[in-house]
Amino acid sequence: MAEEDAKPASDEAHSAFTPPLGVPLPPPPAGEHPTSEFALPEGVTPGGAPPKPPAVSLIRPEQPWQDRMRVMLRTPLTERPSAERIAAPEDETVLPVPRILDLTLRIGELLLAGGEGAEDVEASMFAVGHAFGLDRIETTVTFTLLSVTHQPSLVDDPVTVNRTVRRRGTDYNRLAAVFRLVDDITDPLVTVTLEDAYRRLAEIRRNRHPYPKWALTVASGLLAGAASVLVGGGSLVFVAAAVGAMLGDRLAWTASARGLPEFYQFVLFAIPPAAVGVALKFADVDVRYSAVITGGLFALLPGRALVAAVQDGLTGYYITAAARLLEVLYLFVGIIVGVLGVLYVGVRLHAEFDPDLAAVHLERPVTSLVAAMVLTATFAVLLQQERSTVLIVTLNGGVAWLIYGSMHDTADVSPVLSTAVAAGLVGLFGQLLSRYRYASALPYVTAAIGPLLPGSSTYFGLLGLAQGDVNGGIRSLLTAATLALAIAVGVNLGGEMARLFIPQPARGVAPGRKERKASKRTRGF
């Protein structure tokens, strides 16, 4: 083709940095080579396979699988390392992606329904997906919805499945079994097929509770009795609080069997302990009637839900944290309605409740320590924990109360700071125990914070509202809320400190480079 017949170059092929026709291109600066994002790197021939990014090994036997998956979750998506498969398929057969995603969702459902934090649920789902060969997955956890997305490659369409969590229940025995399943799936030395995982998951769902209903009722009474002793009650107060709590527990079970929402179950549970305390006041029995009501409140305060809510908020799951806090608010309002209604009736019948007399503090260190440990043990039974963990969490609760008493009673430290420090130690010890056993930290933490719950402040607040002292009642309720937040923040901070105390060796990092901190969280800066 003649030169004059050739198609002229388009104007789009030029730019402001292109010299006009007839002017040669300037030489590149010394030591620099102009490249672009489409240029082939050195050592790669056209048509060859692109170089694979260096894989960062997350298979570290000295680390729990939760930490290995948090490396992925807490790293920004654009900077996330490429994880090696824990159980790579032996051949090139197509993976059963729908079944793997379904198993991942079912495991996450059991964990979320059992009260596990959103970050730990995502870490579990992430671990299961990677263990069965799905490298490109993203998990999303909210209060009632679980979602997981898998994209085979950058050019394939993603597959997204979700599952709704409709029923919730407190069963730490089942929670521990699910954690053992996930641990076996992620263990390179243990072979767990997809069929084995489904079979074990079905067995976990059919697993019966470790304690019968009558044992739970007795545990509720012992918990309330121990709490009443903790706030200054004697033997008669112990019996009265135990009877009131057991009656409330039976009423709550009846309401649950009739299908009433949990809000009304809390209202019915709160009425008998308060009624027993008011009856003792009318009978003019020389006992601390306020301790009876306070003991019943200890059996009702939603400490587990509050800790999970604050933990989700501190780890960045704000939607789930807001939903959990709203749940805590509704349950707390149910407690207020039940107790406040009984106190209001007592005040209208001219019963004289003296809040100053009820606030008298009795220093009984040995008795209080024993009561705190009994409260923790019975709380663990109510949470349906494994029998092997009850003794450990009882000791953890005793240490927490010993630290609180030493700071508040002996050193005259503020109750908020004393509670936060004691709760921090609970979280620290619980996280260390869970890492040692490769299990969830909830069975070692939740029951141990039972003695620290603000039962007395809650009672004083309700009494003030019943007697017309709105300012004093609200002030006491705000104190109770502050103590509850101190417990939740202390537990979470103690858990984070436990992870800092155990070093993570730098593996899979190129020589001369520092390992990127996987716990880094970015918020745009």
Secondary structure, 3 states (H helix, E strand, C coil): CCHHHCCCCCHHHCCCCCCCCCCCCCCCCCCCCCCCCCCCCCCCCCCCCCCCCCEECCCCCCCCHHHHHHHHHCCCHHHCCEECCCCCCCCCCCCCHHHHHHHHHHHHHHHHHCCCCHHHHHHHHHHHHHHCCCCCEEEEECCCEEEEEECCCCCCCCEEEEEECCCCCCCHHHHHHHHHHHHHHHCCCCCCCHHHHHHHHHHHHHCCCCCCHHHHHHHHHHHHHHHHHHCCCCHHHHHHHHHHHHHHHHHHHHHHHCCCCHHHHHHHHHHHHHHHHHHHHHCCCCCCHHHHHHHHHHCCCCHHHHHHHHHHHHCCCHHHHHHHHHHHHHHHHHHHHHHHHHHHHHHHCCCCCCHHHHCCCCCCHHHHHHHHHHHHHHHHHHCCCCHHHHHHHHHHHHHHHHHHHHHHHHCCCCHHHHHHHHHHHHHHHHHHHHHHHCCCCHHHHCHHHHHHCCHHHHHHHHHHHHCCCHHHHHHHHHHHHHHHHHHHHHHHHHHHHHHHHCCCCCCCCCCCCCCCCCCCCCCCC
